[in-house]
């Protein structure tokens, strides 16, 4: 498989410290490029240049408040880029750094995933092996103060105050449900490895993988998770559930590598754009880590971008059955281009296609088995729970039933149209 310097970045509502809180909420995609522009920008047509100058001068002279030149020009450029489509944007240096960090799978911090709720900033989970976990912080804790400063429900502010270089310390004051007194934690920031993959046994012979996003470490995490499932099932895996619900995407190469882990051959994804670099195709290589065992992929409206690449590849090749709700429908690629001022331009440069040649942009992928009713978030992966995941999560239970039913019906293969 040909791997280029192409990175797809997506951010979701559950913010991991060190990731891009300022951009959370939209599915965003980007390829990173270190290349300088090959030619100077074309001059503006005279009429448009005059219009711009006239509007600029009117604002400077007559707007109710005085506007700084730098601020006004930056807003003009941001508006120009943002008007192109929902996924293109001008990034300042901090936003650019956040996108870079979000692709790495590790960052310096305290290691907690947090979300804003009416009651305040809630800890979704401490990351395994992180300073927060080692200090005893728990899922469900509410962060009240950071270094003595009240947090309230200001998620972005809390994240900014908890950031810092590895080796530095931060003091967190926490309210824990069921405890009357506040708890205090002094945490020394460290490099935190963010694991985007979790696995569980559903029943003997049936495994479960949850992929929450795609970073540079996700493909390796999938390989290690499958090794653990095989170790726990010495007689082999009869089937696998891959849960992509609420997965907003991530690194393109990671998504392709995960698809390749279950495909022996054929195209995984292709893309088309105006420049040579925006036109590419990625193919599977021989080898299937679960030796052809059936797969059910769970998806919903929060499954976007790189998650849709994986789901679309497995579906189009007949390698997996999709269960759940229609996916988000983001079929474009953005190139992240460093700029001279220290920021970057995130610009839509390609549209991608599934192996059958379909564009899912603004359409999404319709599952093979559609779940009626409102979308429910995946159940917590609580290892201490006495109730199995398949009983706590109706869609996981449905996926398990589909895997068992697979053995009772003839296997069908899908003939794919060739994408040139």
Buried (B, 14 or more C-beta within 10 A) or exposed (E): EEEEEBBBBBBBEBBBBBBBBBBBEBBBBBBBBEEEEEEEEEEEEEEEEEEEEEEBEEEEEEEEEEBEEEEEEBEEEBEEBEEEEEBBBBBBEEBBBBBBBBBBBBBBBBBBBBBBEEEBBBBBBBBEEBBBBBBEBBEEBBBBBBEEEEBBBBBEBBBBBBBBEEEEEBEBBBBBEEEEEEBEBEBBBBEBBBBBBBBBBBBEBBBBBBBBBBBBBBBEBBBBBBEEBBEBBEEEBBBBBBBBBBBBBBBBBBBBBBBBBBBEEBBBBBBBBEEEBBEBBBBBEEEBBBEEBBBBBBBBBBBBBBBBBBBBBBBBBEBBBBBBBBBBBBBBBBBBBBBEEEBBBBBBBBBBBBBBBBBBBEEBBEBBBEBEEEBEEBBEBEEEEEEBBBEBBEBBBBBBBBBBEBEEEEEEEEEBEEBE
